[in-house]
Amino acid sequence: MLDRPDPSAMAAPAPAAAVVPRRGRSRVDRRIPAASPPGDDDILRLVGQVYDASIGGEAWDAVLTRLLELLGGESGALFPAGYAAPADGAIHVRCDPAFIAPYNDHYHRMSPALPATARLPAGSVLTNHMLVPEAAYTRTEFYNDHIRPQGKYSNISWFGTGEGVDRRLLCLWRQRWQPAWEPAALRVLGTVGLHLGRALEIQRRLAVARPAARSAAGPADLLAPQERVCLGGVARGASSKLIARQLGLSMHTVNAYLASARRKLKAASRSEAVAMALSAGLIDG
């Protein structure tokens, strides 16, 4: 349905972080083995889930659950609208509900890592102890009154686009008895984060495009019949050559129909045009 990344690229390193890890006491419990890094196929399937979630074909909490399973996390949260407004569409997985409201109302402004995150480039992946020395972190009210009572200890975070505290954020937690986050976990989250950022942007554009599609003369009138048929073929994974053979058209004509559909939907790519058409009910998957 959507363009999938080349599996051979799955081992690419995460984007460079703007903050160098600082020294601190290791929390690794040698009795607990480190999590095995997920394979390329696992990452590729997760990336597919990410894009499916952007168009409503998969639940975001299912994506977070799978990511926690792959990286050995205990709980996690995704903030598509930024962590300055955590109550606005945040997705929580395996988090104690009793702590969500206090976080939304108060504690999200008290994270000791907040000042350092403002200067991080989009795509950065770091642990909390890379941003704030462990000894300083564990003395804060944020940790002692909010994090520690939940049994959490260390987190790994992906920072998306947005200015200051309005930037998108994904955060995964481990408990104190779990090993420290492995370098492999940072690399995997960096790889997945590249696609997560794109998927969240697709979701944002779809939210903007839906009202325009609904205000048109009718959903079926937004695209010509042949444009809908060609987009439907792409949604099912067919190439332009195969679609042309099925419809008795030239490949040039099929590509022209697809390009026209992209212009009408104001989509940046063929994949985004398919996602927007599916979301607006203009084609069937």
N, C-alpha and C positions, 0 to 999 in steps of 0.2 A: 504494500500500500504506500509506504513512504520510503524514501531513499535510506538505505542502511549503510553504515560505515563498513569499510573493509576490515575484516577480522584481523588482518595482519597489522593493522594500525592500533589495535587495542592495547598494546604494551607501551604506547607512547608515554613519555613522562608527563606528569602534571605541570601546569604552568608554574613558572618560577614564582616563589613567594617574595614579597617585598620585605619581610621581616625574618631575620636570622634566628633560629632557635637559640634560646638562652640556656645556660646551665641550670640544672635542678636535680633533685633526688629522683632516681628512677623508681617507678612504682611497679615494676615488673615482678610478678610472683613466679619464681622459677618452677613452681610445681604445676603451673598451668601452661600448656604449650601454646605458642603463638598460632593465630588463625592461619589456615592455609589460604594463599591468595587464590581468588577465583580464576577459572580458565577463560580463554577468549570467548568460547561459546556462551558461558554464563554472562559475561559482560555484554555480548551482542544481544542476547535476549533481553537483558535489563534495559539496554538502550532502546530497543523496540518498545518496551513497556512505557518508557519515558515519553516517546513520541505519541503513542496511543493515548496516554493520559492527557496530552495537550489538546486532543480533539474530543475528549470525552469518552473514548473507547476503553479506557482503563481507569480505575480509581487511583488517585495519588497515594492513598494510604497503602494500597497493594504494592506500589512501586517502592515506598519507604520500607515496608516490611521485607521485601526481597533484598533491598540494599543492606538492611540490618543483618539479614541471614548471611549474605555473602561476606560481609566485613566483620562479623562477630560483635555487633553492637547490641546494647541492651534496650535503648529507646531512641527516638529521634523526632525531629520536627522540621517541616518545610515552611518557609515564610515567603510566599510568592509576591506579596505586596510590600516586603521589607519588614525588618524586625522593630521598626519604630511604631508600627500599628499591628501588633501580633494577633489582635482579635479579628482582624480583617482578612479572613480566608486562610489562616494558618492551619496546617495539617499536622496533627499529633499522632504518634504511633507508640503504644505501650507506655504512655506517660500517665502518671497518677492524676486523675481528673481534679482532685482536690488542690493540686498545685498550679493548674492552668490559669485560673482566674487571678490568683495573686501575682503570677508572672505578667499577665496582660495588664494588670492595673498598676503594678509597682516595680517588680524586680527586673523587667526587661531594660529599664533605664539605669540599672545599677551594676551591670556586668563590668568587671574591672578590665576586660579585654576591649571594651567599646572604644576608648580613645585610639588604640592602635589600629583598629579595623578601618578607620576612616581613610587611611592612606594606602590601603591595599588595592592592587589592581584587580579587576574582575577576573575570576578564574582561579584566584588564590585558594589553596587548601592548606590549613594549618590546624594544629591542636591548640587548646587553650594555654597549655604550658609553654608553647612556643611564643605566644604573645605576651604572657605575664609569668614571671618566675613563680615556680610552684609555692615557695615559702610565702610570697606576698599574696598569691591567689587564695591560699587556705586561711589567711587572716581576715578576709573580707566578709562583710555582712551578707553579700550575695551568696557566697559559698556556705557559710555556717548556718544561715537562716533559711536558705531556699534549696541549694543543691545538695548539701550533705544530708538533710532529713529524708531526701528521696533515695539515698543510697548511691547517687551518681558521684562520679569523681572526675573523669577526663572526657573531653569531647574532641571530635574532629569536625571541622566546619568547611563548607564550600561557600565562597562569597561571589555572588553574581553582580549584575549591573545595578546601577542606582547610585544616587548621591548620598553620602553620609549614612545615616541610620535608615534611609529609605531603600537601601540596596537589598536585593534578594539574598536569602540565606537558607542553607540546609545544614542542620547540626545533628550529629549522631553522638550518643553518650555510651560510655562504659562505666561499670561500677568499680569501686575501689579494689575489689579482689581480682579483677580482670587484668590481663597484661596491658602494658602501654601500647598505644597505636603503632603498628608496624609501618615502616616506609612503604611497603607494598600497598597498604590501605590508602595512604595518601596518593599514591600513583593511580590507583583504581578510581578513587573519588575524583581526581583531576580529570581523568579520561571521561567518566560519566558526566562530570560537571560541564564539559564542553557542550554536550548534547542537551543537558538539563537547561542551560541558559537559552539555547535555541528554542527548545520546546516551550519554555515559559513565555518567550516572545511570541511564538505562534499562538499560544493560548490568549495572550493579551490582544493580538491583532484580531483573532476570531471574535473576541468579546466586542471589539469596536465594529467589526464588519457585520455582525448579526442584525443589529437594528437597521442598517442600510439595506440588507437583503430582504428583511421583512417589510420595509416600506416601499419596495419596488411594486410594480403592477401585479406581480405574482411570482412566486419562486421559480416556476417553470419558464417565465419570460426573461429571467436574468441571463441565462445561457441558451444558445441555440441548441436544437436537438442533437446535432452532430458533435457539438462541443461537449455536451453532457455525456454522450456515448464514449467519446475518446477519453475524457477524464475518468469515467467509470472503468474503462479498461486499465488505465494506469493504477487506479485504486486496487485493482485485483492483481497487480504485479506484472501486467503485460507490457512489452516493449512497443515502441512506435511501429516497428516492423511487423510484429504480430498483430497489432490492432489493424494496421493497413490491410494485411492479408484477410483478416476476419471480415472487414467491412467492404473489401473490394476497392480500396482506395490506394493512392500512392502514399509512401511514407512522408513525402513532402507535404501532402495535403493534411495528413494526420497531425504533423508537427505544427502546421499553420492553425488548425483548429485548437490545439493545446495552447499555442501562444496567444490566440485571441481570448481564450477562456482566462488565461493568466491576467491579461490586461483588464478585462471586465471585472475580475475579482480583486484587482490591485494586489496580486500575490507576487512575492519576490522570487519564487521558484515553483517548479512543477509540483513538488511535494506539498508546498504550502497551498497551492491552488486546489489540490485534491482534498487537503484537510479542511479548507474553508467550504468547499462544495459539499463535503460529507456533513459538516456541522450544520450548514444551512438547509440540508435536506434536498439539495439539487441533484444529487446522484445517490445511488445505492452502493454500499461497499461490497 
